Amino acid sequence: MTLYPLFADLTGLPVLVVGGGAVAERKIESLLATGAQVRIGAKELCATLREWVSQGRIEHIGESFQPAWLDDAWLVIAATDDTELNTCIAALAYERRIFANVVDDATLSRFQVPAVVDRAPLTVAISTAGAAPALARRVREMLESLLDHAWGSLIALAQRHRSRITARWPDTAGRRAFYDWLHDGPVMSLLRTAQPAKAERAMLNALNSPAAPSRKGLVLLVGAGPGNPELLTLRALRALNQADVILYDQLVGAGVLALARRDAERIDVGKRCGGRHTQQEHIHRLMLDHARAGRCVVRLKGGDPFVFGRGGEEMAFLRRHGIAYEIVPGITAALACAAYAGIPLTHRDHARSVHLLTGHGKDSLDAMDWPALAQGRQTLAVYMSVSRLDELTHRLLAHGRHPDTPFAIVENGTMAQQRVLHGVLHKLPESARQHAIQSPALLIIGEVTAMASEHAWFGERMQRAEDATEHAALELCEHG
């Protein structure tokens, strides 16, 4: 270790910054957040710095550098583009035993300004000793994804009650176990769900209890998105790293599971057409048993838990049995597949509404309002439709949807093997059979799908037998 890590309290202390450009602005913004009294010396100031001076937030002490500027400074930052001046400032600061930083010059600097992850009062600082600041930034990006903002609230809560915690558990082992419980138990979960008063009550109840708090189970209903691990949300990623047990569906790919905590137990509870089928009641029982055993259970679903994912049923089951739960939304297939095929689901000229439908289940098609769905200038996004294309097409045409309405089927949407089939409605079943479309695939029907012929940007776009098909689709899109 070449640098001694140090967190400095600059509250009320004078700090000198020499330079008036964008770099100086960034340094001063961070210094102001610490409560430092910032003085700036520069001939010209950028607009933001001029505004801060006029507001009295910083003091402009002069235009040309004077050694006297260093007289009572605790720190100095040289942020000019004049190498000779920066060298002079660093040398004078060294003589006066003042720590100086010369921006982008580690050899002249006596302290480095690290990349920071701010979860106040938690602060994580990353330094490469000035060798590669850009790589420190990449490390910061990784830590940002792992540390959610509830960390700050948790540490602030523990700080407020630190004396009580110490009195309740004077031994180090007991205190360490309590802090583990704060993070792993209901307190952190309540803070994540914006319930700080309940979180504090839970902690105070544990402090007042004669017995050590025991870990209670938690179920996270997590949307894994459309399959591409890059589209996983930050909260979903954190949940995967929090999980003791993961109950995952068929559509959750290996790439997403690879991001999970390495020692988490993984249980496949997928439902497969014509294959092994996990009953929903068994999934309920697994969630209940593992949660009652004090484990963190992630119920991992493709897409979003509340869009054709039975997340509502599972949420109601957990509430009936008194199990704490959290909902983590995911990017649903309609949004993801359309975007990756270059199709806007809504468009001011072509579609002012979107209908999310499912072809799954024997009664699903019978329950739909076909006269309404057959109207033009709206988009239909149909999940689990591959086996019902003939009937779906027949009903739309029978109720008046134009035969040349464009469609797109997005197979394995967002994945490297994505394929997109385009055509017109009256040829939909025939085209799908010709190109051997397989699940998982999302069907999109509506004038907006014709736009993909120009705006497709990802994956393979299938060729069609007749060029006239595309022409008819575009004509319908342009003329309604």
C-alpha positions, -999 to 999 in steps of 0.1 A, spaced: 0 0 0 16 33 -11 -11 56 1 -25 59 36 -64 59 34 -78 88 53 -113 104 56 -109 141 65 -134 162 84 -132 196 66 -162 212 82 -156 249 85 -120 247 74 -106 269 46 -97 250 14 -80 266 -16 -88 258 -52 -68 274 -79 -85 273 -113 -119 283 -126 -130 258 -152 -151 227 -153 -125 206 -134 -124 231 -106 -162 231 -105 -163 193 -100 -138 195 -71 -155 224 -54 -189 207 -56 -175 177 -37 -158 200 -12 -190 220 -5 -208 188 3 -184 183 32 -189 217 47 -155 231 37 -151 269 33 -139 270 -3 -118 299 -16 -111 300 -53 -84 319 -72 -86 323 -110 -87 350 -136 -118 336 -152 -146 316 -137 -171 293 -155 -208 303 -152 -215 279 -123 -186 291 -102 -196 328 -109 -231 319 -96 -218 302 -65 -196 333 -58 -227 356 -61 -246 333 -38 -219 334 -12 -213 297 -13 -176 302 -23 -152 331 -20 -133 345 -50 -100 358 -36 -81 370 -67 -71 365 -103 -33 359 -102 -19 334 -78 -2 348 -47 17 326 -21 -3 343 6 -34 324 -6 -19 294 12 -15 311 46 -44 294 64 -54 267 40 -58 231 52 -59 217 17 -52 230 -17 -62 218 -52 -44 230 -83 -68 227 -112 -53 250 -138 -40 241 -173 -7 258 -165 19 231 -157 44 256 -143 19 272 -120 6 239 -107 42 228 -100 48 261 -81 16 257 -60 26 221 -51 61 231 -40 49 260 -19 22 238 -3 49 212 5 71 238 22 41 248 44 31 212 52 -2 216 34 -16 186 15 -19 195 -21 -35 178 -51 -26 186 -86 -53 174 -109 -41 147 -133 -6 148 -119 1 121 -93 38 129 -90 31 164 -77 2 154 -55 4 147 -18 -32 134 -16 -55 118 -42 -91 125 -47 -107 91 -49 -137 78 -69 -166 78 -44 -197 57 -38 -219 79 -16 -244 62 7 -241 88 34 -231 83 61 -215 53 44 -188 64 20 -167 41 -1 -136 56 -16 -116 39 -44 -80 50 -54 -55 37 -78 -28 60 -63 -33 82 -94 -21 55 -117 -54 48 -136 -83 70 -124 -105 57 -152 -102 22 -138 -111 35 -104 -143 48 -120 -151 13 -133 -147 -1 -98 -170 25 -85 -196 16 -111 -195 -20 -99 -199 -10 -63 -228 13 -72 -247 -17 -85 -241 -37 -54 -248 -11 -26 -284 1 -26 -294 34 -11 -310 17 20 -274 12 33 -272 49 42 -305 47 61 -294 15 79 -261 30 91 -278 63 101 -303 43 122 -276 22 139 -257 54 145 -286 70 163 -289 40 187 -252 31 189 -251 36 227 -281 14 233 -267 -13 210 -234 -13 229 -251 -14 262 -274 -43 251 -245 -63 236 -212 -53 254 -194 -83 239 -181 -80 204 -195 -113 191 -231 -104 203 -228 -70 188 -216 -83 155 -245 -108 153 -269 -80 160 -255 -59 131 -258 -89 108 -294 -92 119 -300 -55 111 -289 -61 76 -303 -96 69 -335 -93 88 -367 -71 86 -350 -38 94 -331 -35 61 -361 -49 42 -384 -22 57 -359 5 48 -357 -8 12 -395 -5 10 -395 31 24 -409 23 58 -383 39 82 -407 42 112 -415 5 111 -378 -3 106 -369 17 138 -397 0 158 -384 -34 147 -349 -25 158 -361 -11 192 -382 -42 198 -351 -63 193 -331 -41 216 -357 -44 243 -362 -81 240 -344 -104 265 -336 -129 237 -313 -123 207 -333 -116 175 -337 -145 152 -337 -141 114 -371 -142 98 -377 -154 63 -384 -131 33 -396 -137 -2 -387 -115 -31 -409 -118 -62 -383 -108 -88 -387 -101 -125 -357 -115 -144 -366 -95 -175 -367 -109 -211 -337 -131 -208 -307 -109 -216 -287 -105 -183 -279 -69 -193 -316 -60 -189 -317 -71 -153 -325 -43 -129 -301 -32 -102 -326 -43 -75 -330 -77 -91 -292 -81 -92 -290 -72 -55 -318 -96 -47 -299 -125 -65 -269 -117 -43 -290 -117 -12 -308 -150 -19 -304 -182 1 -328 -200 -22 -338 -192 -58 -370 -207 -73 -367 -200 -110 -389 -204 -140 -382 -220 -174 -376 -186 -191 -349 -176 -167 -317 -182 -186 -283 -194 -174 -268 -159 -179 -292 -145 -153 -287 -173 -129 -249 -169 -132 -252 -135 -115 -267 -150 -84 -249 -156 -51 -227 -187 -56 -239 -206 -26 -276 -200 -31 -297 -231 -36 -313 -232 -70 -346 -250 -76 -361 -253 -111 -399 -248 -108 -406 -241 -145 -438 -249 -163 -433 -265 -197 -459 -272 -223 -459 -310 -230 -431 -316 -205 -424 -316 -167 -448 -292 -150 -444 -278 -115 -478 -273 -99 -484 -238 -85 -494 -253 -51 -459 -269 -49 -443 -235 -56 -464 -219 -28 -453 -247 -4 -416 -242 -13 -418 -205 -7 -436 -210 26 -412 -237 39 -380 -219 31 -393 -186 44 -404 -201 77 -369 -216 80 -356 -180 81 -342 -180 45 -343 -152 19 -362 -167 -10 -361 -152 -45 -390 -163 -67 -374 -155 -100 -397 -151 -130 -391 -143 -166 -402 -108 -175 -423 -91 -148 -440 -110 -119 -472 -91 -124 -476 -95 -162 -489 -130 -169 -466 -143 -142 -490 -153 -114 -471 -129 -91 -504 -116 -78 -514 -151 -67 -481 -156 -49 -482 -122 -33 -517 -130 -19 -506 -164 -7 -476 -149 12 -498 -123 28 -523 -149 40 -495 -168 57 -478 -138 73 -446 -140 52 -428 -108 45 -423 -101 8 -411 -75 -17 -419 -70 -53 -391 -64 -77 -405 -54 -112 -388 -67 -143 -388 -55 -179 -417 -74 -195 -414 -91 -228 -437 -67 -247 -415 -38 -239 -382 -56 -244 -390 -75 -276 -406 -45 -293 -376 -23 -285 -351 -49 -297 -370 -53 -329 -371 -16 -335 -409 -14 -329 -424 15 -308 -455 1 -291 -471 35 -293 -467 62 -319 -485 95 -322 -495 88 -359 -501 50 -358 -510 37 -323 -523 55 -293 -530 24 -271 -514 -10 -263 -531 -42 -253 -512 -69 -234 -528 -103 -241 -521 -139 -235 -529 -169 -257 -522 -193 -228 -551 -212 -214 -582 -227 -231 -605 -199 -221 -581 -169 -227 -592 -162 -263 -629 -167 -255 -627 -140 -228 -613 -113 -251 -633 -84 -265 -627 -91 -302 -647 -62 -317 -625 -38 -296 -593 -56 -304 -601 -56 -341 -600 -18 -343 -571 -2 -361 -544 22 -348 -537 2 -317 -510 -23 -309 -517 -59 -297 -488 -76 -278 -497 -113 -274 -477 -135 -250 -476 -173 -253 -494 -172 -287 -474 -196 -309 -498 -225 -305 -529 -203 -311 -520 -183 -342 -547 -198 -364 -575 -191 -340 -562 -157 -331 -558 -146 -367 -593 -160 -376 -610 -140 -348 -593 -107 -356 -602 -110 -393 -637 -121 -385 -643 -90 -364 -630 -66 -390 -592 -62 -385 -577 -53 -419 -561 -84 -435 -530 -64 -444 -524 -52 -408 -486 -57 -402 -474 -81 -376 -441 -91 -361 -431 -122 -342 -401 -118 -320 -385 -152 -311 -360 -153 -283 -363 -116 -280 -332 -97 -267 -310 -128 -269 -282 -135 -293 -304 -159 -312 -333 -135 -316 -352 -138 -349 -379 -114 -361 -406 -125 -386 -426 -97 -404 -457 -101 -425 -493 -92 -428 -521 -106 -406 -539 -128 -431 -507 -147 -437 -496 -149 -401 -501 -187 -394 -487 -197 -427 -456 -175 -423 -450 -187 -388 -451 -224 -399 -429 -217 -429 -402 -202 -407 -407 -228 -378 -414 -202 -351 -409 -217 -317 -416 -205 -281 -406 -183 -265 -419 -157 -289 -440 -126 -286 -465 -116 -313 -470 -79 -320 -499 -68 -343 -504 -33 -354 -494 -6 -378 -463 3 -358 -447 -30 -366 -441 -18 -402 -416 7 -388 -392 -21 -380 -383 -26 -416 -363 7 -414 -354 8 -377 -345 -28 -368 -311 -28 -351 -306 -61 -333 -305 -97 -343 -316 -115 -375 -346 -103 -395 -361 -131 -415 -366 -128 -452 -402 -132 -465 -413 -150 -496 -430 -119 -513 -417 -84 -514 -453 -73 -519 -460 -82 -483 -437 -55 -470 -451 -30 -495 -487 -36 -484 -477 -33 -447 -460 0 -453 -489 13 -473 -513 5 -445 -490 22 -420 -488 53 -440 -524 56 -451 -543 38 -423 
